[in-house]
């Protein structure tokens, strides 16, 4: 299952085939003027990749940087004067 590359013209002309291949073979890359412009993926694959897994608090709690081994060193700062 390799990524196939299509030009914009090919993608337009063979859109149904492009969608079928995205479902059966995996992501399909579309190029414009020789540069990658878009990738078509199956809806199921997109939903799997974009599904949120937990929330920010859970992510931070499971971080390997969490714990007593992490030392934070703050640099000394001067306070600036503000006129009101």
N, C-alpha and C positions, 0 to 999 in steps of 0.2 A: 504494500500500500504506500505508494509514493505520491507526493504532491505533483499534480499536473499543472502546467502553466498554459494559460489561454490569453490571447490578445482580446481587447475589448470587442473587436469585430467578430471574432470567433465566439466569444461568450454571448453576444447578442444573437448571432445566427443559430447557435446550438444551445439555447438557454435550458431547454428541457434536459438535454444530455448532460449539461453542466450540473444541474441539480441532482440528477440520478447518480452521477459519479461522486458528487459530494457526499451523498448518502451511502454509497456502496464502497468507495475507495478512500474517502477521507477528504481533507481540505483541498480546494482547487484555487490556485492563484491566478489573478487577472492582472495583466500588465497593460500599461498605456505608454506609448513611446519608449518601450523597453524598460520601464520602471514598474516595479510592483505597486499596484494601486489598491487592490482589495483581495480578500480571501473569502471564498464561499465555503461555509461549513454546514453540516447537517444540523437541523434545529436541536435534535437530541444532544449532540456533542456540545453545542453552544450552551444549552441549559445546564449541562453537567459542569462545564467550565465556569460559568458565571454564577452558579449557585453560591449563596453566602454560607460560609461554614463558621458559625459562632458569631460573636460580637467582639468589639474592640477590647472589652474588659477580659474576656476569655483568652483572646490572643496574647495580650500583655501578661496575663497570669501564667500562660504556658511557655513564655519566652525563656530560652536558655540563659539569658542575661539576668534573669530575676534571681535574687538570692544574695547572700552575704558576700559572695566573691566579687561583686561589682563595686568598684570604688569610684566615686564621683569627686572630682577635684574642681573647685570653682576658682576662677581667676579673680584677683582683687579688682574692684571697679571703683572709680570715683563717681560720686553723685554729682550731677550737673545742676547748676542753679537755674531756676526757671522764674522769670518775672511774670507776675500776674497783673 
